[in-house]
Amino acid sequence: MKSMFKAALAGAGLFALAACGGADDRAADNVEANAEAMADNLEEQADMAPNETMEEALEQQADNVEEAGEAKADAIDDADDARMENSR
């Protein structure tokens, strides 16, 4: 649980950095990679779940985390693209 919190905190920090005009491409990649790592962690927990209901819930949570990470990465990329268009 601690590792998921640390990963979420790191992802939030990277997202904030991207919003400030940091290294957007790397930030988007890092956000997505971080979400994938969190999803992998959840899937590993699902594999060790004591029952099928908990396993399915953890797998669904992993899917949600990965989708949210992809959406955040896309938002970072879109914001960077818009900023580049406006600076021309």
C-alpha positions, 0 to 999 in steps of 0.5 A: 500500500505504501508503494502505491501511495508513493507511486501516486504521489510521484505521478501527481508531482510529475503531472504538476511539473508538466502543468508548469511547463516542464519537460512535457514529453518525459512527464507524460511518459513518466505518468503513464509508466507510473500508472502501469507500475501501479497497475502491475502491482495491483495485478500481482496482488490480484494473483495472490487474492484469497478469493475470486471476488477480491481478485476481480476487484483488484484487476478492475482497479488495475485497469482503472489505474492504467486508464487514468494514467493514459488519460493524464499522459494524453492530457499532458501531451494535448496541453503541450501541443496547444502551448506549442500552437499558441507560441507560433 
